[in-house]
Amino acid sequence: MLLSLACGVVAVAGMRLTADLLGPVFLALMLTVTASPVSAWLRRLGAPVWAAAAALMVTVYLVLFGLGGALVFSAARLIDLMPAYQSQLAQVRADLAESLTDLGIDAPHVQNVAGLIQPEGVVDLVQAVLGGVLGVVSNGVFLLAVLLFLCIDAVHFPARLTVAAAQRPEVVGALRSFAQGTRRYLLVSTTFGLIVAVIDTLLLWALGVPLPLLWGLLSFITNYIPNIGFVIGLVPPALLALLEGGPRQMGLVILLYCAVNFVIQSVIQPKIVGAAVGLSATVSFLSLVFWSWVLGPLGALLAIPLSLLVKGLLVDIDPATRWLGPLISASGDEVSPAAEVPDTRP
């Protein structure tokens, strides 16, 4: 056990040191695995290999550019709106200073706290967030290249798995389980993301918050980040509600967002996701924390698929560790698909 823990520490340290390289690779793998049924369907219809690979490539690139472009556009649009609210920000700063003074806080401390809220400071903060988003895709050329080669290989990969299954059925079963679990996870997240986006858009429109469609789109994208994604999507509309209608409207936006997202994302969605991918709510949350620490912001997006990959390769394929499956699954009686694959080796 100590030897395994030591090897695990070394492996995790290596992944953290190479996060800038591994992050785009894992993202490309997740996108390719998710969209690979497109090429398989075209091949069954008799389409040539090049056409199936091209269709898969176009699908993956459209998803990547669509989600990334929406995030960048949301942050850029918020930056464009900030200059129009400089007077409101100044008023918020003055109100905060007055409230702190009424509570008996010393004047120097009041000035230090109020100084954090500057009209240009909020713009700098949003620009820093946008810079972080752009930093995630800073290796864009490398990501596109990896996607290109993965899409080309994905057309032939089912046949390769069939050949490999004759020698290593457990490994092939684990890889297939990872692919199926990743698709189910993204399907459930997309469905709930659409539900949350529609509800959030209607709430923001009813409250008079500017650009409700844009912030609804942002809430849809951040829904792919388990547990805490809605907090990221809440910041822009809450800030605009504060500037547009004051603290009361901001509090109302936060209250309604938390109510909707707590019921949907924290009560209903984890149960369905856990049943779909075979991970308990606790393991899902710890996966988010762990992979965010290892790979940075991209690790939060890839937390569940990466946990499924690790579970398949370290737990499901080894009879000595397969007993861990029911302990980390959503239901204790779950049997991993990899465990059901018979060993056909001579």
C-alpha positions as CSV (number, residue, x, y, z in Angstrom):
1,M,0.0,0.0,0.0
2,L,2.8,2.4,0.9
3,L,4.5,1.6,-2.4
4,S,1.3,2.3,-4.3
5,L,0.8,5.6,-2.5
6,A,4.4,6.6,-3.2
7,C,3.9,5.8,-6.9
8,G,0.6,7.7,-7.0
9,V,2.3,10.8,-5.5
10,V,5.0,10.7,-8.1
11,A,2.4,10.3,-10.9
12,V,0.3,13.1,-9.6
13,A,3.3,15.4,-9.2
14,G,4.3,14.6,-12.8
15,M,0.8,15.4,-14.1
16,R,0.8,18.7,-12.2
17,L,4.1,19.7,-13.7
18,T,3.0,18.9,-17.2
19,A,-0.6,20.2,-16.8
20,D,-0.2,22.6,-19.7
21,L,0.5,19.6,-22.0
22,L,-1.9,17.1,-20.5
23,G,-4.9,19.5,-20.2
24,P,-5.3,20.0,-24.0
25,V,-4.7,16.3,-24.6
26,F,-7.4,15.2,-22.2
27,L,-9.8,17.8,-23.6
28,A,-9.2,16.5,-27.1
29,L,-9.7,13.0,-25.9
30,M,-13.0,13.8,-24.2
31,L,-14.3,15.7,-27.3
32,T,-13.3,12.9,-29.6
33,V,-14.8,10.1,-27.5
34,T,-18.0,12.1,-27.2
35,A,-18.4,12.7,-30.9
36,S,-17.0,9.4,-32.1
37,P,-20.5,7.8,-32.7
38,V,-20.8,10.3,-35.6
39,S,-18.0,8.5,-37.6
40,A,-19.2,5.1,-36.5
41,W,-22.7,5.9,-37.8
42,L,-21.4,7.1,-41.1
43,R,-19.2,4.1,-41.5
44,R,-22.2,1.8,-41.0
45,L,-24.0,3.7,-43.8
46,G,-21.1,3.0,-46.1
47,A,-19.3,6.3,-46.1
48,P,-15.6,6.3,-46.9
49,V,-13.0,6.6,-44.2
50,W,-12.0,10.1,-45.1
51,A,-15.6,11.3,-45.1
52,A,-16.3,9.8,-41.6
53,A,-13.0,11.4,-40.3
54,A,-13.9,14.8,-41.8
55,A,-17.4,14.7,-40.3
56,L,-16.0,13.8,-36.9
57,M,-13.4,16.6,-37.1
58,V,-16.0,19.2,-38.1
59,T,-18.3,18.2,-35.3
60,V,-15.5,18.4,-32.7
61,Y,-14.2,21.7,-33.9
62,L,-17.7,23.2,-34.0
63,V,-18.3,22.2,-30.4
64,L,-14.9,23.5,-29.2
65,F,-15.2,26.8,-31.0
66,G,-18.8,27.3,-30.0
67,L,-18.2,26.8,-26.2
68,G,-14.9,28.7,-26.1
69,G,-16.3,31.5,-28.2
70,A,-19.4,31.8,-26.0
71,L,-17.2,32.1,-22.9
72,V,-14.9,34.7,-24.4
73,F,-17.9,36.7,-25.8
74,S,-19.6,36.7,-22.4
75,A,-16.5,38.1,-20.7
76,A,-15.9,40.6,-23.4
77,R,-19.5,41.8,-23.4
78,L,-19.3,42.4,-19.7
79,I,-16.1,44.4,-20.1
80,D,-17.9,46.6,-22.7
81,L,-20.7,47.3,-20.3
82,M,-18.6,48.3,-17.4
83,P,-17.8,51.9,-18.5
84,A,-21.5,52.7,-18.6
85,Y,-21.8,51.8,-14.9
86,Q,-18.9,53.8,-13.5
87,S,-21.1,56.2,-11.6
88,Q,-23.1,53.3,-10.1
89,L,-19.9,51.6,-9.0
90,A,-18.8,54.9,-7.4
91,Q,-22.1,55.0,-5.6
92,V,-21.8,51.4,-4.4
93,R,-18.3,52.3,-3.0
94,A,-19.7,55.3,-1.1
95,D,-22.6,53.3,0.3
96,L,-20.2,50.5,1.4
97,A,-18.0,53.0,3.1
98,E,-20.9,54.6,4.9
99,S,-22.3,51.2,6.1
100,L,-18.9,50.2,7.4
101,T,-18.6,53.5,9.3
102,D,-22.0,53.0,10.8
103,L,-20.8,49.6,12.1
104,G,-18.0,51.3,14.0
105,I,-15.1,50.3,11.8
106,D,-12.1,52.6,11.9
107,A,-11.8,55.1,9.0
108,P,-8.4,53.6,7.7
109,H,-10.0,50.2,7.5
110,V,-13.1,51.6,5.7
111,Q,-10.9,53.3,3.2
112,N,-8.9,50.2,2.5
113,V,-12.0,48.1,2.0
114,A,-13.8,50.7,-0.1
115,G,-10.7,51.2,-2.1
116,L,-11.1,47.7,-3.5
117,I,-14.3,48.8,-5.3
118,Q,-13.0,51.1,-8.0
119,P,-14.8,51.5,-11.4
120,E,-11.7,50.7,-13.2
121,G,-10.8,47.9,-10.8
122,V,-13.9,45.9,-11.7
123,V,-12.9,46.1,-15.3
124,D,-9.4,44.9,-14.4
125,L,-11.0,42.0,-12.5
126,V,-13.1,41.0,-15.5
127,Q,-10.2,41.3,-17.8
128,A,-8.2,39.1,-15.5
129,V,-10.9,36.5,-15.6
130,L,-11.0,36.7,-19.4
131,G,-7.2,36.3,-19.4
132,G,-7.6,33.1,-17.4
133,V,-10.1,31.8,-19.9
134,L,-7.8,32.6,-22.8
135,G,-4.9,31.0,-20.9
136,V,-6.8,27.7,-20.9
137,V,-6.8,27.7,-24.7
138,S,-3.3,29.3,-25.0
139,N,-2.1,26.0,-26.5
140,G,-4.8,26.2,-29.2
141,V,-2.6,25.1,-32.0
142,F,-1.5,22.1,-30.1
143,L,-5.1,21.3,-29.1
144,L,-6.2,21.5,-32.7
145,A,-3.4,19.3,-33.9
146,V,-4.2,16.6,-31.3
147,L,-7.9,16.7,-32.2
148,L,-6.9,16.3,-35.9
149,F,-5.0,13.1,-35.3
150,L,-7.4,11.7,-32.7
151,C,-10.3,12.2,-35.2
152,I,-8.4,10.4,-37.9
153,D,-7.5,7.5,-35.6
154,A,-11.0,7.3,-34.1
155,V,-12.4,6.0,-37.4
156,H,-10.3,2.8,-37.1
157,F,-10.3,2.6,-33.3
158,P,-13.4,0.3,-32.9
159,A,-11.7,-2.4,-35.1
160,R,-8.5,-2.0,-33.1
161,L,-10.4,-2.5,-29.9
162,T,-12.0,-5.7,-31.2
163,V,-8.5,-7.1,-32.0
164,A,-7.1,-6.1,-28.7
165,A,-10.0,-7.6,-26.8
166,A,-8.8,-11.1,-27.7
167,Q,-5.7,-10.5,-25.6
168,R,-6.8,-7.9,-23.0
169,P,-10.5,-8.1,-22.6
170,E,-10.5,-6.3,-19.2
171,V,-8.6,-3.3,-20.5
172,V,-10.8,-3.0,-23.6
173,G,-13.9,-3.3,-21.4
174,A,-12.6,-0.5,-19.1
175,L,-12.0,1.7,-22.1
176,R,-15.4,1.1,-23.5
177,S,-16.9,1.7,-20.1
178,F,-15.0,5.0,-19.9
179,A,-16.3,6.1,-23.3
180,Q,-19.9,5.2,-22.5
181,G,-19.8,6.9,-19.1
182,T,-18.3,10.0,-20.6
183,R,-21.1,10.2,-23.2
184,R,-23.8,9.6,-20.6
185,Y,-22.3,12.3,-18.3
186,L,-22.2,14.9,-21.1
187,L,-25.7,14.0,-22.2
188,V,-27.1,14.4,-18.7
189,S,-25.1,17.6,-18.2
190,T,-26.3,19.0,-21.5
191,T,-29.9,18.2,-20.7
192,F,-29.8,19.8,-17.3
193,G,-27.8,22.7,-18.6
194,L,-30.5,23.5,-21.1
195,I,-33.1,23.4,-18.3
196,V,-31.1,25.7,-16.1
197,A,-30.3,28.1,-18.9
198,V,-34.0,28.5,-19.9
199,I,-35.0,29.1,-16.2
200,D,-32.2,31.5,-15.5
201,T,-32.8,33.5,-18.7
202,L,-36.5,33.9,-17.8
203,L,-35.7,34.9,-14.3
204,L,-33.2,37.5,-15.4
205,W,-35.6,38.8,-18.1
206,A,-38.3,39.2,-15.5
207,L,-36.0,41.1,-13.2
208,G,-34.8,43.4,-15.9
209,V,-31.1,42.4,-15.8
210,P,-29.4,43.4,-19.1
211,L,-28.5,40.7,-21.6
212,P,-30.4,37.8,-20.1
213,L,-29.9,35.5,-23.1
214,L,-26.1,35.9,-22.8
215,W,-26.1,35.0,-19.2
216,G,-28.4,32.1,-19.8
217,L,-25.9,30.8,-22.3
218,L,-23.1,31.3,-19.8
219,S,-25.1,29.3,-17.2
220,F,-25.5,26.5,-19.7
221,I,-21.7,26.3,-20.4
222,T,-20.7,26.5,-16.7
223,N,-23.2,23.6,-15.9
224,Y,-20.5,21.2,-17.3
225,I,-18.4,22.1,-14.2
226,P,-19.9,19.9,-11.4
227,N,-21.1,21.4,-8.1
228,I,-19.7,24.9,-8.4
229,G,-20.2,25.8,-12.1
230,F,-23.3,27.9,-11.4
231,V,-21.3,30.2,-9.1
232,I,-19.2,31.2,-12.1
233,G,-22.3,31.8,-14.2
234,L,-23.8,33.8,-11.4
235,V,-21.2,36.5,-11.1
236,P,-21.9,38.6,-14.2
237,P,-25.7,38.8,-13.8
238,A,-25.4,39.5,-10.1
239,L,-22.9,42.3,-10.7
240,L,-25.2,43.9,-13.3
241,A,-28.2,43.5,-11.0
242,L,-26.3,45.4,-8.3
243,L,-25.4,48.2,-10.8
244,E,-28.9,48.3,-12.4
245,G,-31.1,47.9,-9.3
246,G,-29.0,48.1,-6.2
247,P,-28.3,45.5,-3.5
248,R,-31.9,44.4,-3.3
249,Q,-32.0,43.3,-6.9
250,M,-28.6,41.7,-6.6
251,G,-29.8,39.7,-3.6
252,L,-32.9,38.7,-5.4
253,V,-30.8,37.4,-8.4
254,I,-28.5,35.5,-6.0
255,L,-31.4,34.0,-4.1
256,L,-33.3,32.8,-7.2
257,Y,-30.1,31.5,-8.8
258,C,-29.2,29.6,-5.7
259,A,-32.7,28.2,-5.3
260,V,-32.9,27.0,-8.9
261,N,-29.4,25.7,-9.1
262,F,-29.5,24.0,-5.7
263,V,-32.7,22.1,-6.6
264,I,-31.6,21.1,-10.1
265,Q,-27.8,20.9,-9.9
266,S,-27.3,19.9,-6.2
267,V,-30.3,17.6,-5.6
268,I,-31.6,16.2,-8.9
269,Q,-28.6,16.3,-11.2
270,P,-26.1,14.5,-9.0
271,K,-28.4,11.6,-8.5
272,I,-29.0,11.1,-12.2
273,V,-25.3,11.7,-13.0
274,G,-24.2,9.2,-10.4
275,A,-26.6,6.6,-11.7
276,A,-25.4,7.3,-15.3
277,V,-21.6,7.2,-14.7
278,G,-21.3,5.1,-11.5
279,L,-19.7,7.7,-9.3
280,S,-21.1,8.9,-5.9
281,A,-21.8,12.5,-5.2
282,T,-18.9,12.6,-2.8
283,V,-16.4,11.2,-5.3
284,S,-17.7,13.6,-7.9
285,F,-17.1,16.6,-5.7
286,L,-13.6,15.3,-4.6
287,S,-12.8,14.7,-8.3
288,L,-13.6,18.3,-9.0
289,V,-11.3,19.5,-6.3
290,F,-8.5,17.1,-7.1
291,W,-8.4,17.6,-10.9
292,S,-8.7,21.4,-10.6
293,W,-5.6,21.3,-8.3
294,V,-3.7,19.0,-10.8
295,L,-4.7,20.5,-14.1
296,G,-6.0,24.0,-13.2
297,P,-9.2,25.5,-14.6
298,L,-9.4,22.8,-17.3
299,G,-9.4,20.1,-14.7
300,A,-12.7,21.4,-13.4
301,L,-14.3,20.8,-16.8
302,L,-12.7,17.3,-17.2
303,A,-13.1,16.1,-13.6
304,I,-15.8,13.5,-14.2
305,P,-14.4,12.0,-17.4
306,L,-10.9,11.8,-16.0
307,S,-12.2,10.1,-12.8
308,L,-14.0,7.6,-15.1
309,L,-10.8,6.9,-16.9
310,V,-8.8,6.4,-13.7
311,K,-11.6,4.2,-12.3
312,G,-11.6,2.1,-15.5
313,L,-7.8,1.6,-15.7
314,L,-7.0,1.2,-12.0
315,V,-10.1,-0.3,-10.4
316,D,-12.2,-2.1,-13.0
317,I,-9.5,-4.1,-14.8
318,D,-7.8,-5.6,-11.8
319,P,-9.7,-8.3,-9.8
320,A,-7.6,-7.3,-6.7
321,T,-9.0,-3.7,-6.7
322,R,-12.4,-4.4,-8.3
323,W,-14.0,-4.4,-4.8
324,L,-13.5,-0.6,-4.7
325,G,-16.1,-0.2,-7.4
326,P,-19.2,-0.5,-5.2
327,L,-17.7,1.8,-2.6
328,I,-17.2,4.7,-5.0
329,S,-20.3,4.2,-7.1
330,A,-23.7,5.8,-6.8
331,S,-25.3,2.5,-5.7
332,G,-23.5,-0.1,-3.7
333,D,-24.7,-3.0,-5.8
334,E,-23.3,-1.6,-9.1
335,V,-21.2,-4.0,-11.1
336,S,-18.7,-2.4,-13.5
337,P,-19.1,-3.2,-17.2
338,A,-15.4,-4.1,-17.3
339,A,-16.0,-6.6,-14.5
340,E,-18.5,-8.4,-16.7
341,V,-16.1,-8.9,-19.6
342,P,-15.0,-12.6,-19.6
343,D,-11.4,-13.4,-19.9
344,T,-11.0,-15.2,-23.3
345,R,-7.3,-15.6,-23.2
346,P,-6.0,-19.1,-23.7
